[in-house]
């Protein structure tokens, strides 16, 4: 039998890294991270069912799974931090602080 590749090991790693990069956008990186984790679990189950059919890509699948778990943890941390900030300051103070940051960024952009 001819050896086959595992399904999308590169996509799993790319989605995991993209999830880490997107954590700055209010935790939206949890979406690609969850997709990467789901794909890595699917690839692991396929490989476990027929390990003789697949090229040894277990290390890349495992690395993608670790990256996805780290990205999910980072995004959850960001979401909890935002929720705690809103809870401790109140929505109006949080919104005012956010607007001040945007105004400061606009002033710096105009100065350059």
C-alpha positions in Angstrom: 0.0 0.0 0.0 1.1 3.5 -0.8 1.7 5.8 2.2 -0.5 8.9 2.4 -0.2 12.2 4.1 -2.2 13.1 7.2 -4.9 15.6 6.5 -3.7 19.3 6.7 -0.8 19.4 9.2 0.4 22.7 7.8 -3.1 24.2 8.0 -3.3 23.2 11.7 -0.1 25.0 12.5 -1.1 28.1 10.4 -4.5 28.3 12.1 -2.9 28.0 15.5 -0.4 30.8 14.8 -3.2 32.9 13.4 -5.2 32.3 16.5 -2.3 33.6 18.6 -1.9 36.7 16.4 -5.7 37.4 16.6 -5.8 37.4 20.4 -5.3 41.1 20.4 -8.7 41.6 18.7 -10.8 41.0 21.9 -10.1 37.2 21.9 -11.4 36.6 18.3 -8.4 34.3 17.8 -10.3 31.6 19.7 -12.2 30.8 16.4 -9.2 29.7 14.3 -7.6 28.1 17.3 -10.7 26.0 17.9 -10.7 25.0 14.3 -7.0 24.0 14.4 -7.6 22.0 17.6 -10.6 20.2 15.9 -8.5 19.4 12.8 -5.6 18.1 14.9 -7.9 15.8 16.8 -9.5 14.6 13.6 -6.0 13.9 12.1 -5.0 12.1 15.3 -8.0 9.8 15.1 -7.5 9.1 11.5 -3.8 8.3 12.1 -4.7 6.1 15.1 -7.2 4.1 13.0 -4.7 3.3 10.2 -1.2 4.3 11.2 0.5 2.2 8.5 -1.2 4.2 5.7 0.3 7.5 6.7 3.7 9.2 6.5 5.2 10.0 9.9 3.7 13.4 10.4 2.8 12.9 14.0 5.2 15.5 15.2 3.7 18.3 13.1 0.2 17.3 14.1 1.3 17.3 17.8 3.0 20.7 17.4 -0.1 22.2 15.8 -2.2 20.9 18.6 0.1 22.4 21.2 0.0 25.8 19.4 -3.8 25.6 19.2 -4.1 24.9 22.9 -1.7 27.7 23.7 -3.7 30.1 21.5 -7.0 29.1 23.1 -5.5 29.6 26.5 -4.2 33.1 25.5 -7.5 34.1 24.0 -9.4 32.9 27.1 -7.0 34.9 29.2 -7.7 38.1 27.1 -11.5 37.5 27.3 -11.4 37.0 31.1 -9.2 40.1 31.5 -11.6 42.2 29.4 -14.5 40.9 31.4 -12.7 41.7 34.7 -11.8 45.2 33.5 -15.4 45.9 32.5 -16.7 44.5 35.8 -14.2 46.4 38.0 -14.4 49.8 36.2 -17.9 49.6 34.8 -18.9 49.8 31.2 -18.8 53.6 31.0 -15.3 54.0 32.4 -14.0 51.2 30.2 -15.6 52.8 27.1 -14.1 56.2 28.1 -10.7 54.7 28.5 -11.0 53.0 25.1 -12.0 56.2 23.4 -9.1 58.1 25.0 -6.7 55.5 23.6 -8.3 56.0 20.1 -8.0 59.8 20.4 -4.4 59.5 21.4 -3.6 57.3 18.4 -5.4 59.8 16.1 -3.3 62.7 17.5 -0.1 60.7 17.0 -1.1 59.8 13.4 -1.8 63.5 12.6 1.5 64.5 14.1 3.4 62.2 11.8 
